[in-house]
């Protein structure tokens, strides 16, 4: 019986799998794909270092599925993890709502349905579902150490069913300022880490960042900030976590940040994913993805392509949803794209 991607999306969305807590989703996919006749492999992925926000202590692993003895020509891949907070699946006639509906559990369902049709057509296809994409692409990094010989990788992210010609990179910047505590009535006896951090952030946010004419501008977001002990204590520590969307090499941007911060804070570039260009295929409509994907960490899995149902504009929001019609249409798009690539 053919796989129903809408029903499969419902089931997947109702499994909580925020980053670092993907184990239950991985078990479900392992069992589901095994029942569909795939040979399934788990690729263990370690939990992050102690103290990482949101870190878990359970098992986490990528899921790779292929017909026994087959070296795939094309691999369909996306991620199991979602951003918090978790909320389950609801629906109306046109849409499924819930965390992960478009980013990226609906995509998982569409890829599984497409792979079933491709197998029936004799295409050598496999599936790769990874963990950790929403934080550090840890699952993709593990998978890249264990490639399966594929020529093409079709990665799934919400692109409104358009083929991406490029995706921005990502540079995560962590700034740690240190000071000296004192009574706030005598600030001259202390040294405020918060004052240092605010000054450094002001100068970093004022930096002119690179622009790529065909792609757009680099963007910077201060996503986390914290520090201090109490309103009546001069702060001895403060930190900020930034994310920059790259449109080219990172060296110039990193050098500018270090120069702007100076000795006011320690700077750690904790994640770097490069800007990626891809090619057009056939008559598929195209777009430029302003977000980052696992593709830069999956270089050993073949020439990359990026395509998926849903809008990135509702991903990571309380209004996350996916059109049932678009979900079904993407199954056809995955089948057609994979077939055309293999025919090359």
Buried (B, 14 or more C-beta within 10 A) or exposed (E): EEBEBBEBBBBBBBBBBBBBBBBBBBBBBBEBBEEBEBBBBBBEBEBBEEEEEEBBEEBBBBBBBBBEEBEBBBBBBBBBBBBBEBBEBEBEEEBBBBBBBBBBBBBBBBBBBBBBBBBEEEBBBBBBBBBBBBBBBBBBBBBBEEBBBBBBBBBBBBBBBBBBBBBBBBBBBBBBBBBEBBEBEEEEEBBBBBBBBBBBBEBBEEBEBBEBEEBBBBEBEBEEBEBBEEEEBBBBBBBBBBBBBBBBEBEEBBEBBEEBBEEBBEBEBEBBBBBBEBEEBEEBEBBBBBBBBBBBBBBBBBBBBBBBBBBBEBBBEEEBBBBBEBBBBBBBBBBBBBBEBBEE
